[in-house]
């Protein structure tokens, strides 16, 4: 599947089969995250792969009880060490490293789609609880959780605003 096809067919999947995700495919998805661009190539991202069912249940609880988090056979937590972005001062620590994690998250969502898996960008969670479950260093941040698995549903494409409603050339105009 090419890049544009993956972008077109990717959906937020919230219902998964129990089929495990082979480690070979997990590594391909992680590689897509590793290759994401980062400000100044400082690479502040870290990834924690969770496949243990009990650990997945703990993450579901930390993710405000969202059912689809607990259904997935694999979850990748996208984390950052803000100090790796400190070259840019507070802008790096509090902003750029978050953008870098967003780049990695989107790359992994698209890679999962290209490999035939469903996934969902989960941002609704108690960061304190997720950090505790994953035993992260205190200074690290959790930016997203990505449940991954074979989709149990085939959702329709949601409506999107047309380009002519959202694009302006050279400057904002009515």
DSSP file (Angstrom, degrees, kcal/mol; ACC not computed):
  #  RESIDUE AA STRUCTURE BP1 BP2  ACC     N-H-->O    O-->H-N    N-H-->O    O-->H-N    TCO  KAPPA ALPHA  PHI   PSI    X-CA   Y-CA   Z-CA
    1    1 A X              0   0    0      0, 0.0     2,-0.1     0, 0.0   113,-0.1   0.000 360.0 360.0 360.0 130.3    0.0    0.0    0.0
    2    2 A X     >  -     0   0    0      1,-0.1     4,-2.4     4,-0.0     5,-0.2  -0.307 360.0 -99.4 -81.4 171.3    1.5    3.4   -0.9
    3    3 A X  H  > S+     0   0    0      1,-0.2     4,-2.3     2,-0.2     5,-0.2   0.901 120.5  48.0 -57.4 -48.5    1.6    6.4    1.4
    4    4 A X  H  > S+     0   0    0      1,-0.2     4,-2.2     2,-0.2    -1,-0.2   0.865 111.0  51.6 -66.5 -34.9   -1.5    8.2   -0.1
    5    5 A X  H  > S+     0   0    0      2,-0.2     4,-2.4     1,-0.2     5,-0.2   0.926 109.4  50.1 -65.4 -43.8   -3.6    5.0    0.0
    6    6 A X  H  X S+     0   0    0     -4,-2.4     4,-1.7     1,-0.2    -2,-0.2   0.905 110.7  50.3 -60.5 -41.0   -2.6    4.5    3.7
    7    7 A X  H  < S+     0   0    0     -4,-2.3    -1,-0.2    -5,-0.2    -2,-0.2   0.911 112.8  47.2 -62.5 -41.7   -3.6    8.1    4.5
    8    8 A X  H  < S+     0   0    0     -4,-2.2    -2,-0.2     1,-0.2    -1,-0.2   0.875 118.9  37.2 -69.3 -38.2   -7.0    7.6    2.7
    9    9 A X  H  < S+     0   0    0     -4,-2.4    -1,-0.2    -5,-0.1    -2,-0.2   0.608  86.0 113.6 -95.4 -10.9   -8.0    4.3    4.3
   10   10 A X     <  +     0   0    0     -4,-1.7     2,-0.3    -5,-0.2   108,-0.1  -0.389  41.4 173.4 -63.6 134.0   -6.6    4.9    7.8
   11   11 A X        -     0   0    0    108,-0.1     2,-0.9    -2,-0.1   108,-0.7  -0.934  42.8-100.4-134.4 158.1   -9.4    5.1   10.4
   12   12 A X  B     -a  119   0A   0     -2,-0.3     2,-0.5   106,-0.1   108,-0.3  -0.746  45.1-156.3 -79.1 108.1   -9.5    5.3   14.2
   13   13 A X        +     0   0    0    106,-2.9   134,-0.1    -2,-0.9     3,-0.1  -0.758  25.3 170.4 -95.0 130.1  -10.3    1.7   15.1
   14   14 A X        +     0   0    0     -2,-0.5     2,-0.3     1,-0.2    -1,-0.1   0.077  62.8  64.3-126.0  21.5  -12.0    1.0   18.4
   15   15 A X        -     0   0    0    138,-0.1   137,-3.0   134,-0.1   138,-0.5  -0.916  63.5-179.7-148.0 119.4  -12.8   -2.7   18.0
   16   16 A X  B     -E  151   0B   0     -2,-0.3   135,-0.2   135,-0.3     2,-0.1  -0.851  25.5-125.6-122.3 151.6  -10.2   -5.4   17.6
   17   17 A X        -     0   0    0    133,-2.7    56,-0.3    -2,-0.3   133,-0.2  -0.363  33.8-113.1 -78.1 172.7  -10.0   -9.1   17.2
   18   18 A X  S    S+     0   0    0     -2,-0.1     2,-0.1    54,-0.1    -1,-0.1   0.476  73.9 128.1 -86.9  -2.6   -7.9  -11.1   19.6
   19   19 A X        -     0   0    0    131,-0.1   131,-0.5     1,-0.1    54,-0.3  -0.333  62.2-122.1 -58.3 125.4   -5.4  -12.1   16.9
   20   20 A X        -     0   0    0    129,-0.1     2,-0.6     1,-0.1    -1,-0.1  -0.283  15.5-120.3 -68.2 156.1   -1.9  -11.2   18.2
   21   21 A X        -     0   0    0    127,-0.1    -1,-0.1    52,-0.1     5,-0.1  -0.872  33.8-120.1 -94.7 118.5    0.4   -8.8   16.3
   22   22 A X    >>  -     0   0    0     -2,-0.6     4,-2.1     1,-0.1     3,-0.7  -0.248  15.9-121.6 -60.2 146.0    3.6  -10.6   15.3
   23   23 A X  H 3> S+     0   0    0      1,-0.3     4,-2.7     2,-0.2     5,-0.2   0.850 111.9  62.2 -56.9 -35.6    6.8   -9.1   16.7
   24   24 A X  H 3> S+     0   0    0      1,-0.2     4,-1.4     2,-0.2    -1,-0.3   0.902 107.6  42.9 -57.3 -42.2    8.1   -8.7   13.1
   25   25 A X  H <> S+     0   0    0     -3,-0.7     4,-2.3     2,-0.2    -1,-0.2   0.877 110.9  54.9 -73.3 -37.4    5.2   -6.4   12.3
   26   26 A X  H  X S+     0   0    0     -4,-2.1     4,-2.7     1,-0.2    -2,-0.2   0.920 107.4  51.4 -59.3 -42.6    5.5   -4.5   15.6
   27   27 A X  H  X S+     0   0    0     -4,-2.7     4,-2.2     1,-0.2    -1,-0.2   0.868 108.0  51.5 -64.5 -36.1    9.2   -3.9   14.8
   28   28 A X  H  X S+     0   0    0     -4,-1.4     4,-1.7     2,-0.2    -1,-0.2   0.909 111.2  47.9 -64.9 -41.4    8.2   -2.5   11.4
   29   29 A X  H  X S+     0   0    0     -4,-2.3     4,-1.5     1,-0.2    -2,-0.2   0.915 112.0  49.5 -65.2 -43.1    5.7   -0.1   13.0
   30   30 A X  H  X S+     0   0    0     -4,-2.7     4,-2.7     1,-0.2    -2,-0.2   0.882 106.3  56.4 -63.0 -38.3    8.3    1.0   15.6
   31   31 A X  H  X S+     0   0    0     -4,-2.2     4,-1.9     1,-0.2    -1,-0.2   0.887 103.5  54.3 -61.2 -38.5   10.8    1.6   12.8
   32   32 A X  H  < S+     0   0    0     -4,-1.7     4,-0.3     1,-0.2    -1,-0.2   0.896 110.6  46.4 -61.9 -39.3    8.3    4.0   11.2
   33   33 A X  H >< S+     0   0    0     -4,-1.5     3,-1.3     1,-0.2    -2,-0.2   0.902 109.8  53.2 -67.6 -41.3    8.1    5.9   14.5
   34   34 A X  H 3< S+     0   0    0     -4,-2.7    -2,-0.2     1,-0.3    -1,-0.2   0.841 107.1  53.0 -62.0 -33.8   11.9    5.9   14.8
   35   35 A X  T 3< S+     0   0    0     -4,-1.9    -1,-0.3    -5,-0.2    -2,-0.2   0.468  82.3 118.3 -83.6  -2.0   12.3    7.4   11.4
   36   36 A X  S <  S-     0   0    0     -3,-1.3    68,-0.1    -4,-0.3     7,-0.1  -0.312  73.5-101.8 -64.0 147.6    9.9   10.3   12.1
   37   37 A X        -     0   0    0     66,-0.1     2,-0.3     6,-0.0    67,-0.1  -0.347  39.2-169.4 -67.6 151.7   11.4   13.8   11.8
   38   38 A X    >   -     0   0    0     -3,-0.1     3,-2.5    65,-0.1    59,-0.1  -0.990  35.2 -86.7-141.2 150.7   12.3   15.6   15.0
   39   39 A X  G >  S-     0   0    0     -2,-0.3     3,-1.8     1,-0.3     4,-0.1  -0.323 113.6  -7.3 -57.5 125.5   13.3   19.2   15.7
   40   40 A X  G 3  S-     0   0    0      1,-0.3    -1,-0.3     2,-0.1    -3,-0.0   0.665 114.9 -84.3  62.0  16.2   17.0   19.5   15.3
   41   41 A X  G <  S+     0   0    0     -3,-2.5    -1,-0.3     1,-0.1    -2,-0.2   0.821  89.8 142.7  53.5  33.8   17.2   15.7   14.9
   42   42 A X    <   -     0   0    0     -3,-1.8    -2,-0.1    43,-0.0    -1,-0.1   0.663  45.0-152.2 -80.1 -16.1   17.3   15.5   18.7
   43   43 A X        +     0   0    0     -4,-0.1    -5,-0.1     1,-0.1    54,-0.0   0.911  24.6 171.9  49.5  66.8   15.1   12.4   18.7
   44   44 A X        +     0   0    0     36,-0.1    37,-1.9    38,-0.1     2,-0.1   0.496  38.8 112.1 -83.0  -2.2   13.4   12.7   22.1
   45   45 A X  E     +B   80   0A   0     35,-0.2     2,-0.3   -12,-0.1    35,-0.2  -0.438  39.1 179.8 -83.3 145.9   10.9    9.8   21.5
   46   46 A X  E     -B   79   0A   0     33,-2.6    33,-3.1    -2,-0.1     2,-0.4  -0.968  14.2-148.6-134.2 149.7   10.9    6.5   23.3
   47   47 A X  E     -B   78   0A   0     -2,-0.3     2,-0.5    31,-0.2    31,-0.2  -0.976   5.9-164.0-126.0 132.4    8.4    3.7   22.7
   48   48 A X  E     -B   77   0A   0     29,-2.0    29,-2.9    -2,-0.4     2,-0.5  -0.972  12.1-153.4-116.0 120.7    7.1    1.1   25.2
   49   49 A X  E     -B   76   0A   0     -2,-0.5     2,-0.5    27,-0.2    27,-0.2  -0.808   9.9-168.3 -95.5 127.5    5.4   -1.9   23.6
   50   50 A X  E     +B   75   0A   0     25,-3.0    25,-2.3    -2,-0.5    -2,-0.0  -0.970  27.9 146.0-121.1 120.1    2.8   -3.6   25.8
   51   51 A X        +     0   0    0     -2,-0.5     2,-0.4    23,-0.2    -1,-0.1   0.444  40.3 109.5-125.1 -10.7    1.4   -7.1   24.8
   52   52 A X     >  -     0   0    0      1,-0.1     4,-2.6     2,-0.0     3,-0.2  -0.565  66.3-139.9 -70.6 123.5    0.9   -8.6   28.3
   53   53 A X  H  > S+     0   0    0     -2,-0.4     4,-2.1     1,-0.2    -1,-0.1   0.850 100.7  50.1 -56.1 -38.0   -2.9   -8.8   28.9
   54   54 A X  H  > S+     0   0    0      2,-0.2     4,-1.8     1,-0.2    -1,-0.2   0.904 111.9  47.5 -68.0 -39.2   -2.7   -7.7   32.5
   55   55 A X  H  > S+     0   0    0     -3,-0.2     4,-2.1     2,-0.2    -2,-0.2   0.880 109.7  54.0 -67.8 -37.1   -0.5   -4.7   31.6
   56   56 A X  H  X S+     0   0    0     -4,-2.6     4,-2.3     1,-0.2    -2,-0.2   0.903 106.9  51.8 -61.6 -41.1   -3.0   -3.8   28.8
   57   57 A X  H  X S+     0   0    0     -4,-2.1     4,-2.2     2,-0.2    -1,-0.2   0.885 107.6  51.9 -64.2 -37.7   -5.8   -3.9   31.4
   58   58 A X  H  X S+     0   0    0     -4,-1.8     4,-2.1     1,-0.2    -1,-0.2   0.906 109.9  49.2 -63.3 -40.6   -3.8   -1.5   33.6
   59   59 A X  H  X S+     0   0    0     -4,-2.1     4,-1.6     2,-0.2    -2,-0.2   0.888 107.4  55.1 -65.9 -37.7   -3.4    0.8   30.7
   60   60 A X  H  <>S+     0   0    0     -4,-2.3     5,-1.9     2,-0.2     6,-0.5   0.934 108.4  48.3 -59.8 -44.9   -7.1    0.6   29.9
   61   61 A X  H ><5S+     0   0    0     -4,-2.2     3,-0.7     1,-0.2    -1,-0.2   0.910 112.2  48.6 -60.7 -41.9   -7.9    1.7   33.5
   62   62 A X  H 3<5S+     0   0    0     -4,-2.1    64,-3.1     1,-0.3    -1,-0.2   0.734 102.1  65.8 -70.0 -21.7   -5.3    4.6   33.2
   63   63 A X  T ><5S-     0   0    0     -4,-1.6     3,-1.8    -3,-0.3    -1,-0.3  -0.180 129.4 -91.7 -94.2  40.2   -6.9    5.5   29.8
   64   64 A X  T < 5S-     0   0    0     -3,-0.7    -3,-0.2     1,-0.3    -2,-0.2   0.747  73.9 -67.2  60.2  26.4  -10.2    6.5   31.6
   65   65 A X  T 3 <S+     0   0    0     -5,-1.9    -1,-0.3     1,-0.2     2,-0.2   0.616  75.9 174.5  74.5  13.4  -11.6    3.0   31.1
   66   66 A X    X>  -     0   0    0     -3,-1.8     3,-1.0    -6,-0.5     4,-1.0  -0.369  25.8-145.7 -60.1 120.0  -11.8    3.2   27.3
   67   67 A X  H >> S+     0   0    0      1,-0.3     4,-1.1    -2,-0.2     3,-0.6   0.859  92.1  59.0 -58.7 -41.5  -12.9   -0.2   26.2
   68   68 A X  H 3> S+     0   0    0      1,-0.3     4,-1.2     2,-0.2    -1,-0.3   0.789  98.2  60.4 -65.2 -25.4  -10.9   -0.3   22.9
   69   69 A X  H <4 S+     0   0    0     -3,-1.0    -1,-0.3     1,-0.2     3,-0.2   0.911 108.2  44.7 -65.0 -40.2   -7.7    0.2   24.8
   70   70 A X  H << S+     0   0    0     -4,-1.0    -1,-0.2    -3,-0.6    -2,-0.2   0.675 108.6  58.1 -77.1 -17.3   -8.3   -3.0   26.7
   71   71 A X  H  < S+     0   0    0     -4,-1.1    -1,-0.2   -57,-0.1    -2,-0.2   0.767  83.4  96.6 -81.8 -26.5   -9.4   -4.9   23.5
   72   72 A X     <  -     0   0    0     -4,-1.2    77,-0.2    -3,-0.2   -54,-0.1  -0.366  66.6-145.7 -70.9 140.3   -6.2   -4.4   21.5
   73   73 A X  S    S+     0   0    0     75,-0.4     2,-0.3   -56,-0.3    76,-0.1   0.605  86.7  31.8 -77.8 -10.1   -3.6   -7.2   21.6
   74   74 A X  E     - C   0 148A   0     74,-1.1    74,-3.2   -54,-0.1     2,-0.4  -0.995  62.4-173.2-147.7 137.8   -0.8   -4.6   21.4
   75   75 A X  E     -BC  50 147A   0    -25,-2.3   -25,-3.0    -2,-0.3     2,-0.6  -1.000   8.5-159.0-131.0 132.7   -0.3   -1.1   22.7
   76   76 A X  E     -BC  49 146A   0     70,-2.0    70,-2.3    -2,-0.4     2,-0.6  -0.957   9.2-153.3-109.1 122.9    2.6    1.2   21.9
   77   77 A X  E     -BC  48 145A   0    -29,-2.9   -29,-2.0    -2,-0.6     2,-0.7  -0.843   7.7-149.1 -93.1 125.6    3.1    4.1   24.3
   78   78 A X  E     +BC  47 144A   0     66,-3.1    65,-3.0    -2,-0.6    66,-1.5  -0.866  26.8 172.4 -98.4 117.8    4.8    7.1   22.7
   79   79 A X  E     -BC  46 142A   0    -33,-3.1   -33,-2.6    -2,-0.7     2,-0.3  -0.802  17.1-153.0-123.8 160.7    6.9    8.9   25.3
   80   80 A X  E     -BC  45 141A   0     61,-2.4    61,-2.5    -2,-0.3     2,-0.7  -0.978  17.0-141.9-134.6 151.5    9.4   11.7   25.3
   81   81 A X  E >   - C   0 140A   0    -37,-1.9     3,-2.0    -2,-0.3     4,-0.5  -0.920  19.0-160.5-103.6 100.4   12.3   12.8   27.3
   82   82 A X  G >  S+     0   0    0     -2,-0.7     3,-1.4    57,-0.6    -1,-0.1   0.776  85.3  67.1 -56.2 -27.4   11.9   16.6   27.2
   83   83 A X  G >  S+     0   0    0      1,-0.3     3,-1.4     2,-0.2    -1,-0.3   0.787  88.7  65.1 -66.2 -25.4   15.5   17.2   28.2
   84   84 A X  G <  S+     0   0    0     -3,-2.0     3,-0.3     1,-0.3    -1,-0.3   0.751 106.1  44.8 -66.4 -21.1   16.6   15.7   24.9
   85   85 A X  G X  S+     0   0    0     -3,-1.4     3,-1.7    -4,-0.5    -1,-0.3   0.270  80.5 106.8-101.7   9.7   14.9   18.8   23.3
   86   86 A X  G X   +     0   0    0     -3,-1.4     3,-2.5     1,-0.3    -1,-0.2   0.606  54.1  86.1 -70.4 -10.4   16.4   21.3   25.7
   87   87 A X  G 3  S+     0   0    0     -3,-0.3    -1,-0.3     1,-0.3     3,-0.1   0.854  93.6  47.7 -52.6 -33.6   18.7   22.6   23.1
   88   88 A X  G X> S-     0   0    0     -3,-1.7     3,-0.8     1,-0.3     4,-0.7   0.153 110.4-135.2 -95.1  18.0   15.8   24.8   22.2
   89   89 A X  H <>  -     0   0    0     -3,-2.5     4,-2.3     1,-0.2     3,-0.4  -0.287  67.2 -17.0  65.5-147.3   15.1   25.8   25.8
   90   90 A X  H 3> S+     0   0    0      1,-0.2     4,-2.9     2,-0.2     5,-0.3   0.821 136.0  61.1 -63.8 -31.7   11.5   25.8   27.1
   91   91 A X  H <>>S+     0   0    0     -3,-0.8     5,-2.7     1,-0.2     4,-1.4   0.907 109.9  42.7 -61.2 -39.9   10.2   25.8   23.5
   92   92 A X  I  <>S+     0   0    0     -4,-0.7     5,-1.9    -3,-0.4    -2,-0.2   0.935 117.3  45.5 -68.5 -47.4   11.9   22.5   23.0
   93   93 A X  I  <5S+     0   0    0     -4,-2.3    -2,-0.2     1,-0.2    -3,-0.2   0.872 126.7  26.6 -65.3 -39.0   11.0   21.0   26.4
   94   94 A X  I  <5S+     0   0    0     -4,-2.9    -1,-0.2    -5,-0.2    -2,-0.2   0.534 136.5  12.7-107.7  -7.6    7.3   22.0   26.4
   95   95 A X  I >X5S+     0   0    0     -4,-1.4     4,-1.8    -5,-0.3     3,-0.6   0.622 116.3  51.1-132.8 -58.4    6.4   22.2   22.7
   96   96 A X  I 3><S+     0   0    0     -5,-2.7     4,-2.4     1,-0.3   -57,-0.3   0.874 107.5  54.6 -62.7 -38.6    8.8   20.8   20.1
   97   97 A X  H 3><S+     0   0    0     -5,-1.9     4,-1.9    -6,-0.3    -1,-0.3   0.836 106.9  53.3 -65.0 -29.2    9.2   17.4   21.8
   98   98 A X  H <> S+     0   0    0     -3,-0.6     4,-2.0    -6,-0.2    -1,-0.2   0.901 108.8  48.6 -69.0 -40.6    5.4   17.0   21.7
   99   99 A X  H  X S+     0   0    0     -4,-1.8     4,-2.4     2,-0.2    -2,-0.2   0.898 109.2  53.4 -64.1 -39.4    5.4   17.7   18.0
  100  100 A X  H  X S+     0   0    0     -4,-2.4     4,-2.1     1,-0.2    -2,-0.2   0.906 109.1  48.5 -61.4 -41.7    8.1   15.2   17.5
  101  101 A X  H  X S+     0   0    0     -4,-1.9     4,-2.6     2,-0.2    -1,-0.2   0.865 109.0  53.7 -66.8 -35.4    6.0   12.6   19.3
  102  102 A X  H  X S+     0   0    0     -4,-2.0     4,-2.6     2,-0.2     5,-0.2   0.908 107.5  51.2 -64.4 -41.2    3.0   13.5   17.2
  103  103 A X  H  X S+     0   0    0     -4,-2.4     4,-2.3     1,-0.2    -2,-0.2   0.938 112.4  45.8 -58.8 -46.7    5.2   12.9   14.1
  104  104 A X  H  X S+     0   0    0     -4,-2.1     4,-2.2     2,-0.2    -2,-0.2   0.899 111.6  52.4 -64.4 -40.8    6.2    9.5   15.4
  105  105 A X  H  X S+     0   0    0     -4,-2.6     4,-2.5     2,-0.2    -2,-0.2   0.945 110.7  46.3 -61.1 -49.0    2.6    8.6   16.3
  106  106 A X  H  X S+     0   0    0     -4,-2.6     4,-2.4     1,-0.2     5,-0.2   0.908 110.4  53.4 -63.1 -41.2    1.2    9.4   12.9
  107  107 A X  H  X S+     0   0    0     -4,-2.3     4,-2.4    -5,-0.2    -1,-0.2   0.923 111.4  46.4 -57.3 -43.2    4.0    7.5   11.2
  108  108 A X  H  X S+     0   0    0     -4,-2.2     4,-2.6     2,-0.2    -2,-0.2   0.877 109.6  53.3 -70.2 -36.7    3.2    4.4   13.3
  109  109 A X  H  X S+     0   0    0     -4,-2.5     4,-2.0     2,-0.2    -1,-0.2   0.928 113.0  44.4 -60.6 -44.0   -0.6    4.8   12.6
  110  110 A X  H  X S+     0   0    0     -4,-2.4     4,-2.6     2,-0.2    -2,-0.2   0.886 112.4  51.3 -69.3 -38.7    0.1    4.9    8.9
  111  111 A X  H  X S+     0   0    0     -4,-2.4     4,-1.6    -5,-0.2    -2,-0.2   0.917 109.2  51.0 -63.9 -42.4    2.6    2.0    9.1
  112  112 A X  H  <>S+     0   0    0     -4,-2.6     5,-3.0     1,-0.2     4,-0.3   0.922 111.3  48.6 -60.2 -43.4    0.0   -0.1   11.0
  113  113 A X  H ><5S+     0   0    0     -4,-2.0     3,-1.8     1,-0.2    -2,-0.2   0.932 108.8  52.5 -60.7 -46.8   -2.6    0.6    8.3
  114  114 A X  H 3<5S+     0   0    0     -4,-2.6    -1,-0.2     1,-0.3    -2,-0.2   0.790 109.0  51.3 -61.6 -27.9   -0.1   -0.3    5.5
  115  115 A X  T 3<5S-     0   0    0     -4,-1.6    -1,-0.3    -3,-0.2    -2,-0.2   0.422 125.5-101.2 -89.5   0.6    0.5   -3.6    7.2
  116  116 A X  T < 5S+     0   0    0     -3,-1.8    35,-0.3     1,-0.3     2,-0.3   0.658  80.0 126.7  92.5  16.6   -3.2   -4.4    7.5
  117  117 A X      < -     0   0    0     -5,-3.0    -1,-0.3    -6,-0.2     2,-0.3  -0.753  53.3-130.9-107.0 154.1   -3.8   -3.4   11.2
  118  118 A X  E     + D   0 149A   0     31,-3.5    31,-2.0    -2,-0.3     2,-0.3  -0.699  32.5 167.7 -93.6 155.1   -6.2   -1.1   12.8
  119  119 A X  E     -aD  12 148A   0   -108,-0.7  -106,-2.9    -2,-0.3     2,-0.3  -0.958  20.6-150.6-157.1 171.2   -5.1    1.5   15.3
  120  120 A X  E     - D   0 147A   0     27,-1.0     2,-0.8    -2,-0.3    27,-0.8  -0.977  21.3-125.3-152.4 137.0   -6.2    4.5   17.2
  121  121 A X  E     - D   0 146A   0     -2,-0.3     2,-0.6    25,-0.2    25,-0.2  -0.759  31.7-165.1 -82.7 112.5   -4.5    7.6   18.5
  122  122 A X  E     + D   0 145A   0     23,-2.7    23,-2.2    -2,-0.8    -2,-0.0  -0.897  27.6 154.8-105.5 119.4   -5.4    7.7   22.2
  123  123 A X        +     0   0    0     -2,-0.6     2,-1.1    21,-0.2    -1,-0.1   0.447  49.1  95.5-116.3  -7.7   -4.8   11.0   24.0
  124  124 A X        +     0   0    0    -61,-0.1     2,-0.3    21,-0.1   -58,-0.2  -0.737  59.2 106.2 -90.0  97.5   -7.4   10.6   26.8
  125  125 A X  S    S-     0   0    0     -2,-1.1     2,-0.9   -62,-0.1   -62,-0.3  -0.982  76.5 -96.5-160.9 161.7   -5.6    9.1   29.8
  126  126 A X     >  -     0   0    0    -64,-3.1     4,-2.7    -2,-0.3     5,-0.2  -0.789  31.9-160.1 -83.2 109.2   -4.2   10.0   33.2
  127  127 A X  H  > S+     0   0    0     -2,-0.9     4,-2.8     1,-0.2     5,-0.2   0.900  90.3  54.8 -59.7 -39.7   -0.6   10.6   32.4
  128  128 A X  H  > S+     0   0    0      1,-0.2     4,-1.7     2,-0.2    -1,-0.2   0.917 111.3  44.4 -59.0 -43.9    0.4   10.1   36.0
  129  129 A X  H  > S+     0   0    0      2,-0.2     4,-2.7     1,-0.2    -2,-0.2   0.903 113.1  49.7 -70.1 -41.2   -1.3    6.6   36.0
  130  130 A X  H  X S+     0   0    0     -4,-2.7     4,-2.6   -68,-0.2    -2,-0.2   0.927 110.0  51.6 -63.1 -43.1    0.2    5.6   32.7
  131  131 A X  H  X>S+     0   0    0     -4,-2.8     5,-2.0    -5,-0.2     4,-0.7   0.889 111.1  48.7 -59.5 -38.6    3.7    6.7   33.9
  132  132 A X  H ><5S+     0   0    0     -4,-1.7     3,-0.6    -5,-0.2    -2,-0.2   0.934 111.0  48.8 -66.6 -46.7    3.1    4.5   37.0
  133  133 A X  H 3<5S+     0   0    0     -4,-2.7    -2,-0.2     1,-0.2    -1,-0.2   0.906 118.8  39.7 -58.8 -42.3    2.0    1.5   35.0
  134  134 A X  H 3<5S-     0   0    0     -4,-2.6    -1,-0.2    -5,-0.2    -2,-0.2   0.493 104.3-130.3 -88.7  -4.0    4.9    1.8   32.6
  135  135 A X  T <<5 +     0   0    0     -4,-0.7    -3,-0.2    -3,-0.6    -4,-0.1   0.893  42.3 178.5  54.8  44.4    7.4    2.7   35.4
  136  136 A X      < -     0   0    0     -5,-2.0    -1,-0.1    -6,-0.2     6,-0.0  -0.390  37.9 -92.0 -73.5 151.4    8.7    5.7   33.3
  137  137 A X    >   -     0   0    0      1,-0.1     3,-1.6    -2,-0.1    -1,-0.1  -0.365  40.4-114.8 -57.8 145.9   11.3    8.0   34.7
  138  138 A X  T 3  S+     0   0    0      1,-0.3    -1,-0.1    -3,-0.1    -2,-0.1   0.811 112.8  53.4 -56.4 -35.4    9.7   10.9   36.4
  139  139 A X  T 3  S+     0   0    0      2,-0.1   -57,-0.6   -58,-0.0    -1,-0.3   0.599  90.5  96.2 -81.0 -10.0   10.9   13.5   33.9
  140  140 A X  E <   -C   81   0A   0     -3,-1.6     2,-0.4   -59,-0.2   -59,-0.2  -0.375  63.7-143.3 -77.3 158.8    9.5   11.7   30.9
  141  141 A X  E     -C   80   0A   0    -61,-2.5   -61,-2.4    -2,-0.1     2,-0.5  -0.935   6.0-138.7-119.5 145.6    6.1   12.5   29.3
  142  142 A X  E     +C   79   0A   0     -2,-0.4   -63,-0.2   -63,-0.2     3,-0.1  -0.930  25.1 172.9-100.0 124.2    3.6   10.1   27.8
  143  143 A X  E     -     0   0A   0    -65,-3.0     2,-0.3    -2,-0.5   -64,-0.2   0.809  57.7  -4.4-103.3 -39.3    2.1   11.7   24.7
  144  144 A X  E     -C   78   0A   0    -66,-1.5   -66,-3.1     2,-0.0     2,-0.4  -0.996  48.6-142.8-153.6 155.9    0.0    9.0   23.1
  145  145 A X  E     -CD  77 122A   0    -23,-2.2   -23,-2.7    -2,-0.3     2,-0.5  -0.970  17.2-161.0-114.7 137.6   -1.1    5.4   23.4
  146  146 A X  E     -CD  76 121A   0    -70,-2.3   -70,-2.0    -2,-0.4     2,-0.3  -0.865   1.6-160.4-123.1  97.0   -1.6    3.4   20.2
  147  147 A X  E     -CD  75 120A   0    -27,-0.8   -27,-1.0    -2,-0.5     2,-0.4  -0.601  18.9-171.2 -70.4 135.2   -3.8    0.3   20.5
  148  148 A X  E     +CD  74 119A   0    -74,-3.2   -74,-1.1    -2,-0.3   -75,-0.4  -0.990  22.2 109.9-134.3 138.2   -3.0   -1.9   17.5
  149  149 A X  E     - D   0 118A   0    -31,-2.0   -31,-3.5    -2,-0.4     2,-0.3  -0.969  69.5 -52.9 179.6 179.6   -4.6   -5.1   16.2
  150  150 A X        -     0   0    0   -131,-0.5  -133,-2.7    -2,-0.3     2,-0.2  -0.590  65.0-113.4 -71.6 131.7   -6.7   -6.6   13.4
  151  151 A X  B     -E   16   0B   0    -35,-0.3  -135,-0.3    -2,-0.3    -1,-0.1  -0.438  20.1-162.2 -71.1 136.3   -9.8   -4.5   13.1
  152  152 A X  S    S+     0   0    0   -137,-3.0     2,-0.3    -2,-0.2  -136,-0.2   0.414  78.3  41.8 -92.5  -0.9  -13.1   -6.2   14.0
  153  153 A X        -     0   0    0   -138,-0.5     2,-0.4     2,-0.0  -138,-0.1  -0.909  67.6-141.4-138.9 163.7  -15.0   -3.5   12.0
  154  154 A X        -     0   0    0     -2,-0.3     2,-0.0  -141,-0.0  -141,-0.0  -0.791  29.4-160.6-127.1  88.7  -14.7   -1.6    8.7
  155  155 A X        -     0   0    0     -2,-0.4     2,-0.1     1,-0.1     3,-0.1  -0.340  17.8-114.4 -72.6 150.4  -15.8    1.9    9.4
  156  156 A X        -     0   0    0      1,-0.1     2,-0.4    -2,-0.0    -1,-0.1  -0.353  41.0 -90.3 -72.6 159.5  -16.9    4.3    6.7
  157  157 A X        -     0   0    0     -2,-0.1    -1,-0.1  -146,-0.1     3,-0.1  -0.599  44.7-127.1 -71.4 127.1  -14.8    7.4    5.9
  158  158 A X        -     0   0    0     -2,-0.4    -1,-0.1     1,-0.1    -3,-0.0  -0.381  37.1 -86.0 -70.7 156.0  -16.1   10.3    8.0
  159  159 A X        -     0   0    0     -2,-0.1     2,-0.4     1,-0.0    -1,-0.1  -0.321  45.5-160.4 -63.0 144.3  -16.9   13.4    6.1
  160  160 A X        -     0   0    0     -3,-0.1     2,-0.1     0, 0.0     3,-0.1  -0.960  23.2-108.3-125.0 144.7  -14.1   15.8    5.5
  161  161 A X        -     0   0    0     -2,-0.4     5,-0.1     1,-0.1     2,-0.0  -0.462  43.0-107.8 -68.0 140.9  -14.2   19.5    4.7
  162  162 A X    >>  -     0   0    0     -2,-0.1     3,-1.8     1,-0.1     4,-0.6  -0.343  24.6-113.6 -69.5 153.4  -13.3   20.3    1.0
  163  163 A X  H >> S+     0   0    0      1,-0.3     4,-2.0     2,-0.2     3,-1.7   0.871 114.4  63.2 -53.4 -40.5  -10.0   21.9    0.3
  164  164 A X  H 34 S+     0   0    0      1,-0.3    -1,-0.3     2,-0.2    -2,-0.0   0.715 102.3  52.0 -63.4 -17.0  -11.7   25.1   -0.9
  165  165 A X  H <4 S+     0   0    0     -3,-1.8    -1,-0.3     1,-0.1    -2,-0.2   0.624 121.0  29.3 -88.3 -14.2  -13.1   25.6    2.6
  166  166 A X  H << S+     0   0    0     -3,-1.7     2,-0.5    -4,-0.6    -2,-0.2   0.495 100.8  82.9-126.5  -5.9   -9.8   25.3    4.4
  167  167 A X     <  +     0   0    0     -4,-2.0     2,-0.4    -5,-0.1    -1,-0.0  -0.887  44.8 178.1-112.1 133.2   -7.0   26.5    2.1
  168  168 A X        -     0   0    0     -2,-0.5     2,-0.5    -3,-0.0     4,-0.1  -0.955  21.8-135.0-124.9 148.0   -5.9   30.0    1.5
  169  169 A X  S    S-     0   0    0     -2,-0.4     2,-1.5     2,-0.2    -2,-0.0  -0.912  76.4 -18.0-109.6 128.8   -3.1   31.2   -0.7
  170  170 A X  S    S+     0   0    0     -2,-0.5     2,-0.3     0, 0.0    -1,-0.1  -0.142 130.6   3.2  75.6 -38.9   -0.6   33.8    0.4
  171  171 A X  S    S-     0   0    0     -2,-1.5    -2,-0.2     2,-0.0     2,-0.2  -0.980  89.2 -75.7-164.6 166.0   -2.8   35.1    3.2
  172  172 A X        +     0   0    0     -2,-0.3     2,-0.3    -4,-0.1    -4,-0.0  -0.488  55.6 165.0 -68.3 136.6   -6.0   34.7    5.1
  173  173 A X              0   0    0     -2,-0.2    -2,-0.0     1,-0.0    -4,-0.0  -0.989 360.0 360.0-151.1 156.6   -9.0   36.0    3.1
  174  174 A X              0   0    0     -2,-0.3    -2,-0.0    -6,-0.0    -1,-0.0   0.429 360.0 360.0 -91.5 360.0  -12.8   35.6    3.2
